[in-house]
Amino acid sequence: MSLIERPIGDDPDALRALNPALDIWDAYATIHVLMPDGSIKLGGEAVAEVFRTLDKTKWLARCFAISVFGFRPFQLVLNVAYAILADVRPLFGCESCGTPSLWVRPIRWSIKKTKALFGKSHHNPVPHFSPLSAKARDVAA
Amino acid sequence: MISRTEEGSPGAHRRDALQTVTGSTFASLVLAGEGPIAVEFMSYGCAHCRALEPILQQVATRVAAQERLFRVNIAVEDGLAGSYGIKGTPTLIMFLNGQEVGRVDGPRPTFESLLAAVTQPFEP
């Protein structure tokens, strides 16, 4: 099975034409893999599926299929790792990732305070706003 | 953590209370439109817009009798974004008889603040 990589795009209807269960907001929030049988894999499950289709990572994907009494420990670790990574993206300067999850906010607050101590504070007066990138602003102008 | 539930997804609102306008329909639907009109400049890749979407749907349904709400996807309509000096998403611009009468950059994603944002500019 080969993997077809497709950009999400900006047309919700075009995405729903691929599969009626595909929602554009969800597609931007987390990785989706649409399976040949019409099912959709998300997050860590989707990452494992990608590993399974790539020659160099097939060996790794076998780990995620290991089941112990119906419980897949490596897949669980991958799911948790993906969810944590998705949550901490705002800490790495992802402007479009939105307001961090509750558990990430104290970490962000600590980073801000630490930066402020060293004179590197970044003040964002508008809390629920994703500024356009410089490139997008140039295009818009 | 990321989860996908029918209630949690902005797309769970299958009946869209906001109509998408494009560069070709903006003039006829917004500028030539009668009565109060609010336009959300957004993009689907913006997490703040995602947070706002289900609440904006509720607000649009609440004010449907008095006011129309539209959305402009600035990832596609960069010309409109430039025309209205959009610096980021989401930005709400309120129009009355084709004239901009109010603007909110990054509204708080609560029903009360959004309702106030889209109705206050039209209050006498």
HADDOCK unambig.tbl for C-alpha pairs under 7 A between the chains (distance, minus, plus):
assign (segid A and resid 10 and name CA) (segid B and resid 44 and name CA) 6.74 0.50 0.50
assign (segid A and resid 23 and name CA) (segid B and resid 11 and name CA) 5.74 0.50 0.50
assign (segid A and resid 24 and name CA) (segid B and resid 44 and name CA) 6.92 0.50 0.50
assign (segid A and resid 25 and name CA) (segid B and resid 10 and name CA) 6.51 0.50 0.50
assign (segid A and resid 25 and name CA) (segid B and resid 11 and name CA) 6.54 0.50 0.50
assign (segid A and resid 25 and name CA) (segid B and resid 44 and name CA) 6.03 0.50 0.50
assign (segid A and resid 25 and name CA) (segid B and resid 50 and name CA) 6.40 0.50 0.50
assign (segid A and resid 26 and name CA) (segid B and resid 9 and name CA) 6.67 0.50 0.50
assign (segid A and resid 28 and name CA) (segid B and resid 45 and name CA) 5.55 0.50 0.50
assign (segid A and resid 83 and name CA) (segid B and resid 1 and name CA) 5.20 0.50 0.50
assign (segid A and resid 83 and name CA) (segid B and resid 2 and name CA) 5.94 0.50 0.50
assign (segid A and resid 84 and name CA) (segid B and resid 1 and name CA) 6.80 0.50 0.50
assign (segid A and resid 87 and name CA) (segid B and resid 1 and name CA) 6.20 0.50 0.50
assign (segid A and resid 96 and name CA) (segid B and resid 46 and name CA) 5.03 0.50 0.50
assign (segid A and resid 96 and name CA) (segid B and resid 47 and name CA) 5.71 0.50 0.50
assign (segid A and resid 97 and name CA) (segid B and resid 46 and name CA) 6.75 0.50 0.50
assign (segid A and resid 97 and name CA) (segid B and resid 47 and name CA) 5.09 0.50 0.50
assign (segid A and resid 98 and name CA) (segid B and resid 47 and name CA) 4.60 0.50 0.50
assign (segid A and resid 98 and name CA) (segid B and resid 48 and name CA) 5.06 0.50 0.50
assign (segid A and resid 126 and name CA) (segid B and resid 106 and name CA) 6.34 0.50 0.50
assign (segid A and resid 127 and name CA) (segid B and resid 106 and name CA) 6.88 0.50 0.50
assign (segid A and resid 128 and name CA) (segid B and resid 48 and name CA) 5.81 0.50 0.50
assign (segid A and resid 128 and name CA) (segid B and resid 106 and name CA) 4.56 0.50 0.50
assign (segid A and resid 128 and name CA) (segid B and resid 107 and name CA) 6.26 0.50 0.50
assign (segid A and resid 128 and name CA) (segid B and resid 108 and name CA) 6.16 0.50 0.50
assign (segid A and resid 129 and name CA) (segid B and resid 48 and name CA) 6.26 0.50 0.50
assign (segid A and resid 129 and name CA) (segid B and resid 88 and name CA) 6.31 0.50 0.50
assign (segid A and resid 129 and name CA) (segid B and resid 89 and name CA) 5.56 0.50 0.50
assign (segid A and resid 129 and name CA) (segid B and resid 90 and name CA) 6.07 0.50 0.50
assign (segid A and resid 129 and name CA) (segid B and resid 105 and name CA) 6.71 0.50 0.50
assign (segid A and resid 129 and name CA) (segid B and resid 106 and name CA) 4.26 0.50 0.50
assign (segid A and resid 130 and name CA) (segid B and resid 46 and name CA) 6.67 0.50 0.50
assign (segid A and resid 130 and name CA) (segid B and resid 48 and name CA) 6.86 0.50 0.50
assign (segid A and resid 130 and name CA) (segid B and resid 88 and name CA) 5.15 0.50 0.50
assign (segid A and resid 130 and name CA) (segid B and resid 89 and name CA) 5.10 0.50 0.50
assign (segid A and resid 131 and name CA) (segid B and resid 87 and name CA) 5.80 0.50 0.50
assign (segid A and resid 131 and name CA) (segid B and resid 88 and name CA) 3.86 0.50 0.50
assign (segid A and resid 131 and name CA) (segid B and resid 89 and name CA) 6.42 0.50 0.50
assign (segid A and resid 132 and name CA) (segid B and resid 87 and name CA) 5.69 0.50 0.50
assign (segid A and resid 132 and name CA) (segid B and resid 88 and name CA) 4.64 0.50 0.50
assign (segid A and resid 139 and name CA) (segid B and resid 78 and name CA) 6.76 0.50 0.50
assign (segid A and resid 140 and name CA) (segid B and resid 78 and name CA) 4.76 0.50 0.50
assign (segid A and resid 140 and name CA) (segid B and resid 79 and name CA) 5.53 0.50 0.50
assign (segid A and resid 140 and name CA) (segid B and resid 81 and name CA) 5.73 0.50 0.50
assign (segid A and resid 140 and name CA) (segid B and resid 82 and name CA) 4.13 0.50 0.50
assign (segid A and resid 141 and name CA) (segid B and resid 82 and name CA) 4.63 0.50 0.50
